């Protein structure tokens, strides 16, 4: 039986809701838009028109793949972060709302600096650094990322966001000392791998089987990258500059102690919308 675009969306949303999918309204909209080749505005405009059987079949194929665990962002090849539509592939983590807390805190700080250089280390898709650059027209941002495949996505997103004049992507290993050629920064933001290695097998199938383990595995206790970045990358910060970390649930106190031991002061912990300590940041003392 023929169905309208609006009814197709409602049927998909109902199916996702019955399956306890995370965000059924958002996911249904994105899947229907992608399968039918319509923008959100076009889907709303054409809601009363009939979808072809071919488009309906394509939509339900995507829905079933998602219900087997494949994330919507990987199915449609893009996701939105801080108002920016970004290219996404299975080579990078999917940007999450919790990470917008990290971006927002760094934007609040850097806005008061005027002209500044910012490094987004472990950049992945580049979402955090691009969010900063989009809100701070006087900032220059470097996206530092180890994976060649992730760097390709970073560069696609720089072009897509129209920020090629102020954002560059470079290969950088967060576990090694920074190259001198990178120069100095007023701010470093970092959302590193922070899942303890032994916990990877127990992650939700949508994460464990689809998202890149290189971007998830934080070592035996999940703190490997926090130690390395706090110790080695402070060399790339100017005295008085700030280092911002996203942290996993239950890690904030340990990260605070790591930063304090490396000469960071005025360390603060910021909670996310679920009241989980999500961001830890500190200022590099002038005498380290």
Beta strands, then each sheet from edge to edge (+ up, - down):
strand 1: 3-4
strand 2: 50-51
strand 3: 78-81
strand 4: 84-87
strand 5: 116-121
strand 6: 139-145
strand 7: 167-171
strand 8: 185-190
strand 9: 237-246
strand 10: 264-271
strand 11: 277-284
sheet 1: 1+ 2-
sheet 2: 3+ 4-
sheet 3: 7+ 6+ 5+ 8+ 9+ 11- 10+
end
